[in-house]
Amino acid sequence: MKVYVLNGPNLGRLGTRQTDIYGTISYAGLVDLCRAAGKELNLDVEVRQTDAEHEMIAWLHQAADEQATVVLNPGAWSHYSYALRDACALLRAPLVEVHISNIHTREEFRHHSVVSAVATGVIAGLGVDGYRLALLHVAARSGRSADDR
């Protein structure tokens, strides 16, 4: 089962950006974590990151066309990008929105996500472990497990 793990703006700076909020794991470490979790769960995981909104929208269109599942950390786009929200609404498979930090305990403008209304589920505030939990949910929902190898 194909799962795209898509990361929005500034997530490529993990490990150097606000480590008190986002932790010290590097983006490469996050990619490794997602790939390892995917392998363990028998998922075909592809991890991508972009700071370009049009590129993210194109990836979401691709996932919609492929009927692929998406784990999405939209970053700051969560709070204002209706174009991103509309692209997410096109998805035919599950969409799990992930935030490393708890957006509800941060600045007021971060408390609302326009993406959440079209997501299957939302994980926030559990650090990068939220990605692993999202992939675990996706695998369980699809009926797959590590024993399906």
N, C-alpha and C positions, 0 to 999 in steps of 0.2 A: 504494500500500500504506500503510495507516494504521499509525503508530507513535506510541505514547504515551511521552513522556519524563517520568517521574514522580519528583519530588524530595520527600523527607521533611523532618523537623523541622530547623530552623535553616539550611537551605540558602538560604532567602530572604535571609539575612544575609551572603551571600558578598560579599567585598570589604571587609567591616568586621570579620568574625569571624576571629580567629586567622589573620591573613594569612601568618604564617610557616608554617602548615600548609596552608591552603586557597588561598593566592595572593591576588592583588589584583583579579582579575576580579569584577565585580559580578554579581548574579543576572541583571540585564537583559542583561549581556554574555554570560552563559551561554545565555540564551534565544536571543539573536541567533546565537550560534555553532551551536546545535542546529538552528535554522531554516535557516541558510545551508547547513549540511552536508546536511540533509534535502533541500533544493531541488537541490543539486548531485547528490545520489544518487537523485533522482526519488522521494522518500518524502514522504508526507503526515504531517509531524511536528507533534504538538501537545504543548507543554511546559506542565507544571503543577507547583505546589509547594504543600504544606500542612504545617501543624504539628499537624493534627488526624488522629489515627490512623483514626477512623471514616470520614473523608472519603477517605483513601488507600485504605482497603479497598473503599469504594464504587466508586472509580475502577478498581481492579483487577477488581471484579465486572463493570463495564461493558466493560473490555477483554476479559475472558473471554467475555462474551456476544457481542461483536463479532468474536471470534477475531482480535483485534489483537495485534501485537507490542508488547512493553513493554521499555523501557530504564529501569531503576529504580535510584535512589540512595535506599535506605531510611534513610540516616543512622543515628542511634542505634537505631532500631527493628530494625536488622539483628541486634542482639546478644541480643534478648530477646522480640520480638513473635511469638509463635506464631500469633496471629490474622492477622498480616500474612503470615507464611509459608504458612498455610493458604489465604489468598486467592490468593497467588502460585501455589500448587499447582493451582488451578482453571484457570489459563491454558492455552489450547490452541495458542497460537503461541509463538514464542521469547521468552524472558525473559533479558535481559542485565543482571546486577547490576553497578553501577558505584560505585566509591568514589574520591573525589578523592585522598585520602591512602592510604598503604599501611597498612591496618588491622593488618597482621601485625607491624609494627615499632613500634606505638604501645602504649598501656596494655594490660595483659593482658586486661581485659574486652572489648576490641575485637577480639581475635584470632579469635574465632569468630562466624560469621554463620549464623543459623538459616535465612536465605533461600537461601544458596548451594546447599543440597542439592536445591532444586527449580528452580534457575536453569539455563539452557542454557550460560551461561558467566559468568565473573566477571572484571572489570577493576578493578585497584586500584593506586593509587600513581602514576598517570600524569597527575595533575592533571585539568583540565577536558578535556584532549585525549582522555581515556578515553571521553567521550561521543561524540566524533567517530568514534573507533575502534569503538565499539559500533554506531553507525549504519552505518558502513562494513561491518561484519560482517553486520548485518541485511540490508543491500542485496545483498551478495554471496551470502548464503544464499538469498535469494529469487530470485536470478538477474537482479536489476535492476542497472542502472548508469546513469551520467550519459548514456550513449549511447542509452538507451531512451526519451528524450524524444520 
